Amino acid sequence: MTKLKSSLIVSLLLLLLPVVCFAQTTASTSAVRGIVTDPQGAVVAGVTVKLVDSKTSQERTTTTNDQGAYLFAQIPPGQGYILKFSATGFESLELNGIALGVGNTETHNAQLTVGQVSTSVVVTAEAGATLNTTDASIGNVIEERRMKELPIAIRSSPASLIWVSDSCLNPPSCW
């Protein structure tokens, strides 16, 4: 009977392990989504959308669906992402300087201009915080250099990183 109970407990834990691992993965990544439209506001299906990490040159590609929507899931958070939109009969569009926060889903809608494929429009995002309109979560990207410059007492406890958050102006009230 004891062997049966222990086998049952081990089996249950093995079944729950993927759920726990998936929850940790999604909490430490970002996502990018949006809708592509034409100048009249109609959605454009079949647009090729590329997300490029300018630091590593890693590129992900997707195509907009029938509602003109695209989605890139489980993207490592950071700065310096580029979104590229291209479709037949439209000018290419490029959005530069995109910053992705931890656990956030950033929305970047695009409006394509009718024209030659050889013409491209480049839009550079200004540095600063982006508004998360998807949910009420807050996340910050902490650069590796900033982590190494922290005192050892703060580095050893992740809970102490609340002090580093830009949204925490008065640390005791953020707890």
Secondary structure as a PSIPRED ss2 file (coil, helix, strand):
# PSIPRED VFORMAT (PSIPRED V4.0)

   1 M C   1.000  0.000  0.000
   2 T H   0.000  1.000  0.000
   3 K H   0.000  1.000  0.000
   4 L H   0.000  1.000  0.000
   5 K H   0.000  1.000  0.000
   6 S H   0.000  1.000  0.000
   7 S H   0.000  1.000  0.000
   8 L H   0.000  1.000  0.000
   9 I H   0.000  1.000  0.000
  10 V H   0.000  1.000  0.000
  11 S H   0.000  1.000  0.000
  12 L H   0.000  1.000  0.000
  13 L H   0.000  1.000  0.000
  14 L H   0.000  1.000  0.000
  15 L H   0.000  1.000  0.000
  16 L H   0.000  1.000  0.000
  17 L H   0.000  1.000  0.000
  18 P H   0.000  1.000  0.000
  19 V H   0.000  1.000  0.000
  20 V H   0.000  1.000  0.000
  21 C H   0.000  1.000  0.000
  22 F H   0.000  1.000  0.000
  23 A H   0.000  1.000  0.000
  24 Q H   0.000  1.000  0.000
  25 T H   0.000  1.000  0.000
  26 T H   0.000  1.000  0.000
  27 A H   0.000  1.000  0.000
  28 S C   1.000  0.000  0.000
  29 T C   1.000  0.000  0.000
  30 S E   0.000  0.000  1.000
  31 A E   0.000  0.000  1.000
  32 V E   0.000  0.000  1.000
  33 R E   0.000  0.000  1.000
  34 G E   0.000  0.000  1.000
  35 I E   0.000  0.000  1.000
  36 V E   0.000  0.000  1.000
  37 T E   0.000  0.000  1.000
  38 D C   1.000  0.000  0.000
  39 P C   1.000  0.000  0.000
  40 Q C   1.000  0.000  0.000
  41 G C   1.000  0.000  0.000
  42 A C   1.000  0.000  0.000
  43 V E   0.000  0.000  1.000
  44 V C   1.000  0.000  0.000
  45 A C   1.000  0.000  0.000
  46 G C   1.000  0.000  0.000
  47 V C   1.000  0.000  0.000
  48 T E   0.000  0.000  1.000
  49 V E   0.000  0.000  1.000
  50 K E   0.000  0.000  1.000
  51 L E   0.000  0.000  1.000
  52 V E   0.000  0.000  1.000
  53 D E   0.000  0.000  1.000
  54 S C   1.000  0.000  0.000
  55 K C   1.000  0.000  0.000
  56 T C   1.000  0.000  0.000
  57 S C   1.000  0.000  0.000
  58 Q C   1.000  0.000  0.000
  59 E E   0.000  0.000  1.000
  60 R E   0.000  0.000  1.000
  61 T E   0.000  0.000  1.000
  62 T E   0.000  0.000  1.000
  63 T E   0.000  0.000  1.000
  64 T C   1.000  0.000  0.000
  65 N C   1.000  0.000  0.000
  66 D C   1.000  0.000  0.000
  67 Q C   1.000  0.000  0.000
  68 G C   1.000  0.000  0.000
  69 A E   0.000  0.000  1.000
  70 Y E   0.000  0.000  1.000
  71 L E   0.000  0.000  1.000
  72 F E   0.000  0.000  1.000
  73 A E   0.000  0.000  1.000
  74 Q E   0.000  0.000  1.000
  75 I E   0.000  0.000  1.000
  76 P C   1.000  0.000  0.000
  77 P C   1.000  0.000  0.000
  78 G E   0.000  0.000  1.000
  79 Q E   0.000  0.000  1.000
  80 G E   0.000  0.000  1.000
  81 Y E   0.000  0.000  1.000
  82 I E   0.000  0.000  1.000
  83 L E   0.000  0.000  1.000
  84 K E   0.000  0.000  1.000
  85 F E   0.000  0.000  1.000
  86 S E   0.000  0.000  1.000
  87 A C   1.000  0.000  0.000
  88 T C   1.000  0.000  0.000
  89 G C   1.000  0.000  0.000
  90 F E   0.000  0.000  1.000
  91 E C   1.000  0.000  0.000
  92 S E   0.000  0.000  1.000
  93 L E   0.000  0.000  1.000
  94 E E   0.000  0.000  1.000
  95 L E   0.000  0.000  1.000
  96 N E   0.000  0.000  1.000
  97 G E   0.000  0.000  1.000
  98 I E   0.000  0.000  1.000
  99 A E   0.000  0.000  1.000
 100 L E   0.000  0.000  1.000
 101 G C   1.000  0.000  0.000
 102 V C   1.000  0.000  0.000
 103 G C   1.000  0.000  0.000
 104 N C   1.000  0.000  0.000
 105 T E   0.000  0.000  1.000
 106 E E   0.000  0.000  1.000
 107 T E   0.000  0.000  1.000
 108 H C   1.000  0.000  0.000
 109 N C   1.000  0.000  0.000
 110 A E   0.000  0.000  1.000
 111 Q E   0.000  0.000  1.000
 112 L C   1.000  0.000  0.000
 113 T C   1.000  0.000  0.000
 114 V E   0.000  0.000  1.000
 115 G C   1.000  0.000  0.000
 116 Q C   1.000  0.000  0.000
 117 V C   1.000  0.000  0.000
 118 S C   1.000  0.000  0.000
 119 T C   1.000  0.000  0.000
 120 S E   0.000  0.000  1.000
 121 V E   0.000  0.000  1.000
 122 V E   0.000  0.000  1.000
 123 V E   0.000  0.000  1.000
 124 T E   0.000  0.000  1.000
 125 A C   1.000  0.000  0.000
 126 E C   1.000  0.000  0.000
 127 A C   1.000  0.000  0.000
 128 G C   1.000  0.000  0.000
 129 A C   1.000  0.000  0.000
 130 T C   1.000  0.000  0.000
 131 L C   1.000  0.000  0.000
 132 N C   1.000  0.000  0.000
 133 T C   1.000  0.000  0.000
 134 T C   1.000  0.000  0.000
 135 D C   1.000  0.000  0.000
 136 A C   1.000  0.000  0.000
 137 S C   1.000  0.000  0.000
 138 I C   1.000  0.000  0.000
 139 G C   1.000  0.000  0.000
 140 N C   1.000  0.000  0.000
 141 V C   1.000  0.000  0.000
 142 I C   1.000  0.000  0.000
 143 E C   1.000  0.000  0.000
 144 E H   0.000  1.000  0.000
 145 R H   0.000  1.000  0.000
 146 R H   0.000  1.000  0.000
 147 M H   0.000  1.000  0.000
 148 K H   0.000  1.000  0.000
 149 E H   0.000  1.000  0.000
 150 L C   1.000  0.000  0.000
 151 P C   1.000  0.000  0.000
 152 I H   0.000  1.000  0.000
 153 A H   0.000  1.000  0.000
 154 I H   0.000  1.000  0.000
 155 R H   0.000  1.000  0.000
 156 S C   1.000  0.000  0.000
 157 S C   1.000  0.000  0.000
 158 P H   0.000  1.000  0.000
 159 A H   0.000  1.000  0.000
 160 S H   0.000  1.000  0.000
 161 L H   0.000  1.000  0.000
 162 I H   0.000  1.000  0.000
 163 W H   0.000  1.000  0.000
 164 V H   0.000  1.000  0.000
 165 S C   1.000  0.000  0.000
 166 D C   1.000  0.000  0.000
 167 S C   1.000  0.000  0.000
 168 C C   1.000  0.000  0.000
 169 L C   1.000  0.000  0.000
 170 N C   1.000  0.000  0.000
 171 P H   0.000  1.000  0.000
 172 P H   0.000  1.000  0.000
 173 S H   0.000  1.000  0.000
 174 C H   0.000  1.000  0.000
 175 W C   1.000  0.000  0.000
